[in-house]
Amino acid sequence: MALAHLGLRPLVELELRLGEGTGGLLAHPLVCAAVRVMHEVATFDSAGVTEKEA
């Protein structure tokens, strides 16, 4: 209900009904991986990738 009120979608839709934060525990590695990608993966500019000639 909270996500619907905020207009958001869940990260994972597993139809859990336990109500004890199990979904949060399952989503944690996904969120951590996204943070690492945002901070550690090189961009095209930082990797020196130039546009490919046609």
PDB file of N, CA, C and O in Angstrom:
ATOM      1  N   MET A   1       0.811  -1.186   0.000  1.00  0.00           N
ATOM      2  CA  MET A   1       0.000   0.000   0.000  1.00  0.00           C
ATOM      3  C   MET A   1       0.857   1.253   0.000  1.00  0.00           C
ATOM      4  O   MET A   1       0.513   2.252  -0.632  1.00  0.00           O
ATOM      5  N   ALA A   2       1.991   1.193   0.723  1.00  0.00           N
ATOM      6  CA  ALA A   2       2.871   2.359   0.782  1.00  0.00           C
ATOM      7  C   ALA A   2       3.463   2.672  -0.587  1.00  0.00           C
ATOM      8  O   ALA A   2       3.525   3.834  -0.990  1.00  0.00           O
ATOM      9  N   LEU A   3       3.900   1.632  -1.305  1.00  0.00           N
ATOM     10  CA  LEU A   3       4.455   1.851  -2.644  1.00  0.00           C
ATOM     11  C   LEU A   3       3.407   2.417  -3.585  1.00  0.00           C
ATOM     12  O   LEU A   3       3.702   3.324  -4.364  1.00  0.00           O
ATOM     13  N   ALA A   4       2.200   1.901  -3.525  1.00  0.00           N
ATOM     14  CA  ALA A   4       1.125   2.405  -4.376  1.00  0.00           C
ATOM     15  C   ALA A   4       0.848   3.871  -4.072  1.00  0.00           C
ATOM     16  O   ALA A   4       0.644   4.668  -4.988  1.00  0.00           O
ATOM     17  N   HIS A   5       0.841   4.228  -2.795  1.00  0.00           N
ATOM     18  CA  HIS A   5       0.606   5.613  -2.393  1.00  0.00           C
ATOM     19  C   HIS A   5       1.703   6.543  -2.931  1.00  0.00           C
ATOM     20  O   HIS A   5       1.430   7.678  -3.322  1.00  0.00           O
ATOM     21  N   LEU A   6       2.940   6.047  -2.945  1.00  0.00           N
ATOM     22  CA  LEU A   6       4.067   6.841  -3.438  1.00  0.00           C
ATOM     23  C   LEU A   6       4.217   6.770  -4.950  1.00  0.00           C
ATOM     24  O   LEU A   6       5.049   7.471  -5.525  1.00  0.00           O
ATOM     25  N   GLY A   7       3.418   5.928  -5.598  1.00  0.00           N
ATOM     26  CA  GLY A   7       3.511   5.783  -7.047  1.00  0.00           C
ATOM     27  C   GLY A   7       4.744   5.012  -7.482  1.00  0.00           C
ATOM     28  O   GLY A   7       5.270   5.238  -8.572  1.00  0.00           O
ATOM     29  N   LEU A   8       5.207   4.105  -6.635  1.00  0.00           N
ATOM     30  CA  LEU A   8       6.413   3.322  -6.921  1.00  0.00           C
ATOM     31  C   LEU A   8       6.057   1.865  -7.156  1.00  0.00           C
ATOM     32  O   LEU A   8       4.975   1.401  -6.798  1.00  0.00           O
ATOM     33  N   ARG A   9       7.007   1.150  -7.774  1.00  0.00           N
ATOM     34  CA  ARG A   9       6.857  -0.294  -7.984  1.00  0.00           C
ATOM     35  C   ARG A   9       7.893  -1.011  -7.132  1.00  0.00           C
ATOM     36  O   ARG A   9       8.963  -0.460  -6.876  1.00  0.00           O
ATOM     37  N   PRO A  10       7.598  -2.230  -6.688  1.00  0.00           N
ATOM     38  CA  PRO A  10       8.583  -2.973  -5.895  1.00  0.00           C
ATOM     39  C   PRO A  10       9.781  -3.390  -6.751  1.00  0.00           C
ATOM     40  O   PRO A  10       9.657  -3.578  -7.961  1.00  0.00           O
ATOM     41  N   LEU A  11      10.945  -3.530  -6.103  1.00  0.00           N
ATOM     42  CA  LEU A  11      12.144  -4.001  -6.808  1.00  0.00           C
ATOM     43  C   LEU A  11      11.964  -5.440  -7.264  1.00  0.00           C
ATOM     44  O   LEU A  11      12.338  -5.797  -8.381  1.00  0.00           O
ATOM     45  N   VAL A  12      11.402  -6.245  -6.413  1.00  0.00           N
ATOM     46  CA  VAL A  12      11.111  -7.640  -6.737  1.00  0.00           C
ATOM     47  C   VAL A  12       9.658  -7.920  -6.339  1.00  0.00           C
ATOM     48  O   VAL A  12       9.195  -7.455  -5.297  1.00  0.00           O
ATOM     49  N   GLU A  13       8.960  -8.664  -7.154  1.00  0.00           N
ATOM     50  CA  GLU A  13       7.565  -9.006  -6.878  1.00  0.00           C
ATOM     51  C   GLU A  13       7.489 -10.500  -6.616  1.00  0.00           C
ATOM     52  O   GLU A  13       7.365 -11.299  -7.544  1.00  0.00           O
ATOM     53  N   LEU A  14       7.565 -10.868  -5.351  1.00  0.00           N
ATOM     54  CA  LEU A  14       7.576 -12.274  -4.976  1.00  0.00           C
ATOM     55  C   LEU A  14       6.298 -12.692  -4.261  1.00  0.00           C
ATOM     56  O   LEU A  14       6.174 -13.834  -3.818  1.00  0.00           O
ATOM     57  N   GLU A  15       5.351 -11.772  -4.149  1.00  0.00           N
ATOM     58  CA  GLU A  15       4.073 -12.024  -3.481  1.00  0.00           C
ATOM     59  C   GLU A  15       4.257 -12.566  -2.071  1.00  0.00           C
ATOM     60  O   GLU A  15       3.529 -13.460  -1.641  1.00  0.00           O
ATOM     61  N   LEU A  16       5.247 -12.013  -1.346  1.00  0.00           N
ATOM     62  CA  LEU A  16       5.472 -12.401   0.043  1.00  0.00           C
ATOM     63  C   LEU A  16       4.407 -11.763   0.920  1.00  0.00           C
ATOM     64  O   LEU A  16       3.981 -10.638   0.659  1.00  0.00           O
ATOM     65  N   ARG A  17       3.987 -12.449   1.924  1.00  0.00           N
ATOM     66  CA  ARG A  17       2.964 -11.924   2.824  1.00  0.00           C
ATOM     67  C   ARG A  17       3.391 -12.067   4.289  1.00  0.00           C
ATOM     68  O   ARG A  17       2.548 -12.074   5.186  1.00  0.00           O
ATOM     69  N   LEU A  18       4.676 -12.180   4.524  1.00  0.00           N
ATOM     70  CA  LEU A  18       5.133 -12.458   5.882  1.00  0.00           C
ATOM     71  C   LEU A  18       5.112 -11.225   6.776  1.00  0.00           C
ATOM     72  O   LEU A  18       4.881 -11.345   7.979  1.00  0.00           O
ATOM     73  N   GLY A  19       5.347 -10.046   6.212  1.00  0.00           N
ATOM     74  CA  GLY A  19       5.266  -8.819   6.978  1.00  0.00           C
ATOM     75  C   GLY A  19       6.395  -8.596   7.957  1.00  0.00           C
ATOM     76  O   GLY A  19       6.260  -7.791   8.879  1.00  0.00           O
ATOM     77  N   GLU A  20       7.497  -9.284   7.781  1.00  0.00           N
ATOM     78  CA  GLU A  20       8.596  -9.126   8.735  1.00  0.00           C
ATOM     79  C   GLU A  20       9.881  -8.635   8.075  1.00  0.00           C
ATOM     80  O   GLU A  20      10.972  -8.821   8.616  1.00  0.00           O
ATOM     81  N   GLY A  21       9.757  -8.026   6.939  1.00  0.00           N
ATOM     82  CA  GLY A  21      10.919  -7.464   6.269  1.00  0.00           C
ATOM     83  C   GLY A  21      11.651  -8.438   5.369  1.00  0.00           C
ATOM     84  O   GLY A  21      12.765  -8.142   4.935  1.00  0.00           O
ATOM     85  N   THR A  22      11.072  -9.583   5.075  1.00  0.00           N
ATOM     86  CA  THR A  22      11.734 -10.566   4.224  1.00  0.00           C
ATOM     87  C   THR A  22      12.035  -9.980   2.851  1.00  0.00           C
ATOM     88  O   THR A  22      13.107 -10.222   2.296  1.00  0.00           O
ATOM     89  N   GLY A  23      11.102  -9.214   2.299  1.00  0.00           N
ATOM     90  CA  GLY A  23      11.331  -8.577   1.001  1.00  0.00           C
ATOM     91  C   GLY A  23      12.519  -7.640   1.041  1.00  0.00           C
ATOM     92  O   GLY A  23      13.296  -7.581   0.088  1.00  0.00           O
ATOM     93  N   GLY A  24      12.671  -6.903   2.140  1.00  0.00           N
ATOM     94  CA  GLY A  24      13.820  -6.008   2.296  1.00  0.00           C
ATOM     95  C   GLY A  24      15.132  -6.776   2.317  1.00  0.00           C
ATOM     96  O   GLY A  24      16.122  -6.349   1.722  1.00  0.00           O
ATOM     97  N   LEU A  25      15.134  -7.904   3.001  1.00  0.00           N
ATOM     98  CA  LEU A  25      16.338  -8.736   3.043  1.00  0.00           C
ATOM     99  C   LEU A  25      16.683  -9.275   1.657  1.00  0.00           C
ATOM    100  O   LEU A  25      17.855  -9.353   1.289  1.00  0.00           O
ATOM    101  N   LEU A  26      15.667  -9.642   0.899  1.00  0.00           N
ATOM    102  CA  LEU A  26      15.914 -10.165  -0.441  1.00  0.00           C
ATOM    103  C   LEU A  26      16.346  -9.069  -1.406  1.00  0.00           C
ATOM    104  O   LEU A  26      17.118  -9.331  -2.328  1.00  0.00           O
ATOM    105  N   ALA A  27      15.863  -7.849  -1.211  1.00  0.00           N
ATOM    106  CA  ALA A  27      16.205  -6.739  -2.102  1.00  0.00           C
ATOM    107  C   ALA A  27      17.567  -6.135  -1.784  1.00  0.00           C
ATOM    108  O   ALA A  27      18.157  -5.476  -2.639  1.00  0.00           O
ATOM    109  N   HIS A  28      18.070  -6.343  -0.590  1.00  0.00           N
ATOM    110  CA  HIS A  28      19.333  -5.718  -0.167  1.00  0.00           C
ATOM    111  C   HIS A  28      20.493  -5.982  -1.124  1.00  0.00           C
ATOM    112  O   HIS A  28      21.171  -5.027  -1.502  1.00  0.00           O
ATOM    113  N   PRO A  29      20.763  -7.230  -1.541  1.00  0.00           N
ATOM    114  CA  PRO A  29      21.862  -7.463  -2.485  1.00  0.00           C
ATOM    115  C   PRO A  29      21.651  -6.743  -3.821  1.00  0.00           C
ATOM    116  O   PRO A  29      22.616  -6.291  -4.437  1.00  0.00           O
ATOM    117  N   LEU A  30      20.415  -6.634  -4.263  1.00  0.00           N
ATOM    118  CA  LEU A  30      20.115  -5.931  -5.513  1.00  0.00           C
ATOM    119  C   LEU A  30      20.441  -4.451  -5.391  1.00  0.00           C
ATOM    120  O   LEU A  30      21.020  -3.863  -6.304  1.00  0.00           O
ATOM    121  N   VAL A  31      20.072  -3.849  -4.267  1.00  0.00           N
ATOM    122  CA  VAL A  31      20.363  -2.433  -4.036  1.00  0.00           C
ATOM    123  C   VAL A  31      21.873  -2.224  -3.906  1.00  0.00           C
ATOM    124  O   VAL A  31      22.411  -1.265  -4.460  1.00  0.00           O
ATOM    125  N   CYS A  32      22.550  -3.097  -3.191  1.00  0.00           N
ATOM    126  CA  CYS A  32      24.014  -2.982  -3.039  1.00  0.00           C
ATOM    127  C   CYS A  32      24.706  -3.100  -4.394  1.00  0.00           C
ATOM    128  O   CYS A  32      25.647  -2.356  -4.669  1.00  0.00           O
ATOM    129  N   ALA A  33      24.260  -4.012  -5.234  1.00  0.00           N
ATOM    130  CA  ALA A  33      24.850  -4.161  -6.565  1.00  0.00           C
ATOM    131  C   ALA A  33      24.630  -2.903  -7.397  1.00  0.00           C
ATOM    132  O   ALA A  33      25.532  -2.472  -8.116  1.00  0.00           O
ATOM    133  N   ALA A  34      23.451  -2.315  -7.309  1.00  0.00           N
ATOM    134  CA  ALA A  34      23.173  -1.088  -8.061  1.00  0.00           C
ATOM    135  C   ALA A  34      24.074   0.053  -7.606  1.00  0.00           C
ATOM    136  O   ALA A  34      24.549   0.835  -8.429  1.00  0.00           O
ATOM    137  N   VAL A  35      24.309   0.152  -6.310  1.00  0.00           N
ATOM    138  CA  VAL A  35      25.198   1.196  -5.780  1.00  0.00           C
ATOM    139  C   VAL A  35      26.620   0.995  -6.290  1.00  0.00           C
ATOM    140  O   VAL A  35      27.281   1.954  -6.688  1.00  0.00           O
ATOM    141  N   ARG A  36      27.092  -0.250  -6.280  1.00  0.00           N
ATOM    142  CA  ARG A  36      28.450  -0.517  -6.774  1.00  0.00           C
ATOM    143  C   ARG A  36      28.574  -0.182  -8.248  1.00  0.00           C
ATOM    144  O   ARG A  36      29.587   0.375  -8.670  1.00  0.00           O
ATOM    145  N   VAL A  37      27.561  -0.512  -9.039  1.00  0.00           N
ATOM    146  CA  VAL A  37      27.591  -0.187 -10.466  1.00  0.00           C
ATOM    147  C   VAL A  37      27.683   1.317 -10.650  1.00  0.00           C
ATOM    148  O   VAL A  37      28.485   1.799 -11.450  1.00  0.00           O
ATOM    149  N   MET A  38      26.871   2.057  -9.917  1.00  0.00           N
ATOM    150  CA  MET A  38      26.855   3.518 -10.058  1.00  0.00           C
ATOM    151  C   MET A  38      28.200   4.146  -9.690  1.00  0.00           C
ATOM    152  O   MET A  38      28.598   5.151 -10.279  1.00  0.00           O
ATOM    153  N   HIS A  39      28.902   3.553  -8.712  1.00  0.00           N
ATOM    154  CA  HIS A  39      30.147   4.150  -8.229  1.00  0.00           C
ATOM    155  C   HIS A  39      31.409   3.565  -8.849  1.00  0.00           C
ATOM    156  O   HIS A  39      32.431   4.250  -8.893  1.00  0.00           O
ATOM    157  N   GLU A  40      31.377   2.329  -9.327  1.00  0.00           N
ATOM    158  CA  GLU A  40      32.608   1.661  -9.719  1.00  0.00           C
ATOM    159  C   GLU A  40      32.746   1.360 -11.209  1.00  0.00           C
ATOM    160  O   GLU A  40      33.861   1.153 -11.688  1.00  0.00           O
ATOM    161  N   VAL A  41      31.658   1.332 -11.941  1.00  0.00           N
ATOM    162  CA  VAL A  41      31.744   0.993 -13.362  1.00  0.00           C
ATOM    163  C   VAL A  41      32.140   2.238 -14.146  1.00  0.00           C
ATOM    164  O   VAL A  41      31.580   3.318 -13.960  1.00  0.00           O
ATOM    165  N   ALA A  42      33.110   2.062 -15.019  1.00  0.00           N
ATOM    166  CA  ALA A  42      33.605   3.193 -15.799  1.00  0.00           C
ATOM    167  C   ALA A  42      32.550   3.671 -16.790  1.00  0.00           C
ATOM    168  O   ALA A  42      31.754   2.893 -17.315  1.00  0.00           O
ATOM    169  N   THR A  43      32.577   4.969 -17.021  1.00  0.00           N
ATOM    170  CA  THR A  43      31.730   5.527 -18.067  1.00  0.00           C
ATOM    171  C   THR A  43      32.501   5.466 -19.378  1.00  0.00           C
ATOM    172  O   THR A  43      33.698   5.178 -19.372  1.00  0.00           O
ATOM    173  N   PHE A  44      31.844   5.729 -20.490  1.00  0.00           N
ATOM    174  CA  PHE A  44      32.537   5.744 -21.772  1.00  0.00           C
ATOM    175  C   PHE A  44      33.653   6.789 -21.756  1.00  0.00           C
ATOM    176  O   PHE A  44      34.746   6.532 -22.261  1.00  0.00           O
ATOM    177  N   ASP A  45      33.389   7.957 -21.183  1.00  0.00           N
ATOM    178  CA  ASP A  45      34.409   9.014 -21.123  1.00  0.00           C
ATOM    179  C   ASP A  45      35.604   8.595 -20.278  1.00  0.00           C
ATOM    180  O   ASP A  45      36.747   8.748 -20.709  1.00  0.00           O
ATOM    181  N   SER A  46      35.357   8.067 -19.076  1.00  0.00           N
ATOM    182  CA  SER A  46      36.464   7.714 -18.183  1.00  0.00           C
ATOM    183  C   SER A  46      37.255   6.511 -18.714  1.00  0.00           C
ATOM    184  O   SER A  46      38.428   6.349 -18.377  1.00  0.00           O
ATOM    185  N   ALA A  47      36.627   5.669 -19.538  1.00  0.00           N
ATOM    186  CA  ALA A  47      37.328   4.521 -20.106  1.00  0.00           C
ATOM    187  C   ALA A  47      38.009   4.865 -21.427  1.00  0.00           C
ATOM    188  O   ALA A  47      38.702   4.030 -22.007  1.00  0.00           O
ATOM    189  N   GLY A  48      37.811   6.092 -21.902  1.00  0.00           N
ATOM    190  CA  GLY A  48      38.461   6.515 -23.132  1.00  0.00           C
ATOM    191  C   GLY A  48      37.817   5.930 -24.389  1.00  0.00           C
ATOM    192  O   GLY A  48      38.466   5.831 -25.430  1.00  0.00           O
ATOM    193  N   VAL A  49      36.558   5.546 -24.296  1.00  0.00           N
ATOM    194  CA  VAL A  49      35.857   4.981 -25.453  1.00  0.00           C
ATOM    195  C   VAL A  49      35.416   6.138 -26.353  1.00  0.00           C
ATOM    196  O   VAL A  49      34.788   7.091 -25.891  1.00  0.00           O
ATOM    197  N   THR A  50      35.746   6.045 -27.613  1.00  0.00           N
ATOM    198  CA  THR A  50      35.332   7.074 -28.552  1.00  0.00           C
ATOM    199  C   THR A  50      34.276   6.515 -29.479  1.00  0.00           C
ATOM    200  O   THR A  50      34.063   5.304 -29.547  1.00  0.00           O
ATOM    201  N   GLU A  51      33.626   7.401 -30.182  1.00  0.00           N
ATOM    202  CA  GLU A  51      32.578   6.973 -31.099  1.00  0.00           C
ATOM    203  C   GLU A  51      33.170   6.151 -32.231  1.00  0.00           C
ATOM    204  O   GLU A  51      34.227   6.482 -32.769  1.00  0.00           O
ATOM    205  N   LYS A  52      32.487   5.087 -32.581  1.00  0.00           N
ATOM    206  CA  LYS A  52      32.940   4.191 -33.628  1.00  0.00           C
ATOM    207  C   LYS A  52      32.700   4.829 -34.995  1.00  0.00           C
ATOM    208  O   LYS A  52      31.635   5.390 -35.250  1.00  0.00           O
ATOM    209  N   GLU A  53      33.707   4.738 -35.871  1.00  0.00           N
ATOM    210  CA  GLU A  53      33.543   5.288 -37.208  1.00  0.00           C
ATOM    211  C   GLU A  53      32.691   4.341 -38.048  1.00  0.00           C
ATOM    212  O   GLU A  53      32.821   3.120 -37.959  1.00  0.00           O
ATOM    213  N   ALA A  54      31.823   4.923 -38.858  1.00  0.00           N
ATOM    214  CA  ALA A  54      30.925   4.103 -39.690  1.00  0.00           C
ATOM    215  C   ALA A  54      31.592   3.606 -40.946  1.00  0.00           C
ATOM    216  O   ALA A  54      30.967   2.906 -41.742  1.00  0.00           O
TER     217      ALA A  54
END
